[in-house]
Amino acid sequence: MQKSVQRRRGRRVLKGILWGLAIVLVLGVGGIVAWSQIGVMGAEPEPLADVRANSAVTVEDAEQGIVLSPADGESDRGLVFIPGAKVDPWAYAAILQGLAEDGVTVVITRPWLNLAFFDPRGLDSFTSAAPDVDVWSVGGHSLGGVRACQLAADADALVLFGSYCATDLSETGLPVLSIAGSEDGLSTPEKVDAARDQLPADAEMVEIDGASHASFGDYGPQAGDGTPTISMDAMHADVTELVGTFLESVAAE
């Protein structure tokens, strides 16, 4: 009789523990989901309106992401671009549209929960948006760039905007373009330089004078960032020239 009572008591205790763990898990997941939706930095309307009005670029809101492609359909290079944490993917359309004008198909991903680290999809989940493109690079801004480094093994090249790798690519021989901003208060030039050993020795390292962390997108000021001294138009032009020339060289190899 006593053993039976003890068994019932043990089952009640175990059930209570399991219910407690389930509640903690539900609250934890719910908290992460709620946090991921709070404070998302939206795309500024004026630059985005310019993209939509650009007759040289086709804009498609596809399953794989936001696809920018040349209006004439002629594209032999592709770039999968991963947004920074809690930044609206549309905020990168304006700074990347110049590449589409020059023949590059750009796929801006929509990371799960607005955080690239929570998105387990492989590169082919995004390149499927343009199956006729053979040469694909992967890139990203801030934490999106860190995620791009993880996908770089399946790409032909890597492009970083105000970012750096936590994955060792130093022995891969992968073509890499890393663009930093002199006024970046988050991925500071010092942080980018400190992670330089994670990239191949011939990686192209460029610093844009006057660019802040938020200069790599069009979503307004960002907490903790420096103050940019470069105009939006000049920033867009510099990025288009740097990335466009780099992607041309990758395709020519």
C-alpha positions in Angstrom: 0.0 0.0 0.0 2.8 2.4 1.0 4.7 1.6 -2.2 1.6 2.3 -4.3 1.1 5.7 -2.6 4.8 6.5 -3.3 4.5 5.6 -6.9 1.4 7.8 -7.4 3.2 10.7 -5.6 6.3 10.2 -7.8 4.1 10.3 -10.9 2.5 13.5 -9.8 5.9 15.1 -9.1 7.2 14.0 -12.5 4.1 15.3 -14.2 4.5 18.6 -12.4 8.1 18.9 -13.5 7.2 18.1 -17.1 4.4 20.7 -17.1 6.7 23.2 -15.7 9.3 22.6 -18.4 6.6 22.8 -21.1 5.4 26.2 -19.7 9.0 27.5 -19.6 9.6 26.3 -23.2 6.4 27.9 -24.5 7.2 31.2 -22.7 10.7 31.2 -24.0 9.7 30.6 -27.6 6.9 33.1 -27.3 9.4 35.6 -25.9 11.8 35.1 -28.8 9.1 35.5 -31.4 7.7 38.6 -29.7 11.2 40.2 -29.4 12.0 39.4 -33.1 9.0 41.5 -34.2 9.6 44.5 -31.9 11.8 47.3 -33.1 12.2 46.0 -36.7 13.8 48.9 -38.7 11.6 49.6 -41.6 12.6 50.7 -45.1 12.6 54.4 -45.8 9.7 55.2 -48.2 11.5 57.6 -50.6 14.4 55.3 -51.7 12.0 52.4 -52.0 9.7 54.4 -54.2 12.7 55.2 -56.4 13.3 51.4 -56.8 9.7 50.7 -57.8 9.8 53.5 -60.3 13.0 52.3 -61.9 12.1 51.1 -65.4 15.5 49.4 -65.8 14.8 47.0 -62.9 12.2 44.4 -62.4 11.1 44.0 -58.8 9.4 40.7 -57.8 8.1 39.8 -54.3 8.9 36.1 -54.7 8.8 33.1 -52.4 12.6 33.0 -52.3 12.8 36.7 -51.4 12.8 40.1 -53.0 14.2 39.7 -56.5 15.7 42.6 -58.4 16.7 41.8 -61.9 17.5 43.6 -65.2 14.3 44.7 -67.0 15.7 43.3 -70.3 16.1 39.8 -68.7 19.8 39.6 -69.5 21.6 38.4 -66.4 24.6 36.1 -66.0 25.5 36.9 -62.4 23.6 36.5 -59.1 23.8 37.8 -55.6 21.9 36.3 -52.6 21.9 39.1 -50.0 21.0 38.5 -46.3 19.7 41.5 -44.3 21.0 42.6 -40.9 19.2 41.6 -37.7 15.7 43.1 -37.4 16.1 45.2 -40.6 13.3 45.1 -43.2 14.7 43.4 -46.3 13.2 46.1 -48.5 15.6 48.5 -46.9 18.4 47.1 -49.1 16.5 47.4 -52.4 17.8 50.9 -53.2 21.4 50.3 -52.5 21.4 47.1 -54.5 19.3 48.2 -57.5 22.4 49.6 -59.3 23.7 46.0 -59.5 20.4 44.9 -61.2 20.7 47.7 -63.7 24.1 46.3 -64.6 23.0 42.8 -65.2 23.1 41.2 -61.7 20.1 39.3 -60.3 19.8 40.1 -56.7 17.8 38.0 -54.2 17.3 39.7 -50.9 16.3 37.1 -48.4 13.6 37.3 -45.7 15.3 35.7 -42.6 13.0 33.7 -40.3 12.0 35.8 -37.3 14.0 38.7 -38.8 17.2 37.1 -37.7 19.5 35.3 -40.1 20.8 32.9 -37.3 17.3 31.4 -37.0 17.1 30.7 -40.8 18.5 27.2 -41.6 17.8 27.4 -45.4 20.6 26.6 -47.7 21.8 28.8 -50.6 19.8 26.9 -53.2 16.6 27.9 -51.4 17.3 31.4 -52.8 19.1 30.8 -56.1 16.1 28.9 -57.3 14.5 32.3 -57.9 16.8 32.6 -61.0 17.7 29.1 -62.3 19.3 30.4 -65.4 22.0 32.2 -63.5 25.2 30.1 -63.2 27.5 32.3 -61.1 26.2 33.0 -57.6 27.7 35.1 -54.8 26.4 35.4 -51.3 26.5 38.5 -49.2 25.0 40.2 -46.2 25.0 43.2 -43.9 26.0 43.0 -40.3 24.7 39.7 -38.8 23.5 38.9 -42.2 27.1 38.9 -43.4 28.0 36.5 -40.6 25.3 34.1 -41.9 26.6 34.6 -45.4 30.0 33.4 -44.3 28.3 30.2 -43.2 26.8 29.7 -46.7 29.9 30.7 -48.6 31.1 27.2 -49.2 28.2 26.8 -51.7 28.8 30.1 -53.4 31.3 31.4 -56.0 32.2 34.5 -53.9 31.4 36.4 -50.7 30.4 40.0 -50.2 30.3 41.7 -46.8 28.7 45.0 -45.9 29.8 46.3 -42.5 30.4 42.7 -41.3 32.9 40.0 -40.7 33.1 36.2 -40.5 32.9 34.0 -37.5 33.6 31.0 -39.9 37.2 30.3 -40.9 37.4 30.8 -44.7 41.1 31.6 -44.7 42.1 28.4 -46.6 39.2 28.3 -49.1 40.6 30.5 -51.8 37.1 32.0 -52.1 37.0 35.5 -53.7 35.9 37.9 -51.0 35.0 41.6 -51.0 34.6 43.2 -47.5 33.3 46.8 -47.4 33.5 48.7 -44.1 32.5 52.2 -43.1 34.9 54.6 -41.4 32.0 55.9 -39.2 30.5 52.4 -38.4 29.8 52.3 -34.6 28.8 48.7 -34.6 30.9 46.7 -37.0 33.7 49.1 -36.4 36.8 49.1 -38.6 38.8 47.7 -35.7 36.4 44.8 -35.4 36.5 44.1 -39.1 40.3 44.2 -39.0 40.4 41.9 -35.9 38.5 39.2 -37.9 40.6 39.7 -41.0 42.4 36.3 -40.4 39.1 34.5 -41.0 39.3 35.5 -44.7 41.6 34.4 -47.5 44.8 36.3 -47.8 43.8 38.0 -51.0 40.4 39.2 -49.8 39.7 42.7 -51.0 39.2 45.0 -48.0 37.7 48.4 -48.7 36.7 51.2 -46.3 34.3 53.8 -47.5 35.1 57.2 -45.9 32.1 58.7 -44.1 29.9 55.6 -44.1 28.2 54.4 -40.9 26.6 51.0 -40.2 23.2 52.2 -41.4 24.7 53.6 -44.6 24.6 50.1 -46.0 20.8 50.2 -46.1 18.0 52.7 -46.1 16.3 52.3 -42.8 17.2 55.4 -40.8 19.6 55.9 -37.9 20.5 52.9 -35.7 21.3 52.9 -32.0 25.0 52.8 -31.2 26.0 53.7 -34.7 28.3 56.6 -35.8 27.2 59.6 -37.7 27.6 59.3 -41.5 29.2 62.1 -43.5 28.5 60.5 -46.9 25.3 61.2 -48.8 22.9 58.4 -49.6 23.4 58.9 -53.4 27.2 58.8 -53.0 27.0 55.7 -50.8 24.8 53.9 -53.4 27.1 54.8 -56.2 30.2 53.6 -54.3 28.7 50.3 -53.4 27.4 49.7 -57.0 30.8 50.3 -58.4 32.7 48.3 -55.9 30.4 45.3 -55.9 29.7 45.4 -59.6 33.4 45.4 -60.5 34.0 42.6 -58.0 31.2 40.4 -59.4 32.4 40.9 -62.9 35.8 39.7 -62.0 34.3 36.6 -60.3 32.3 35.8 -63.4 35.4 36.2 -65.6 37.4 33.6 -63.7 
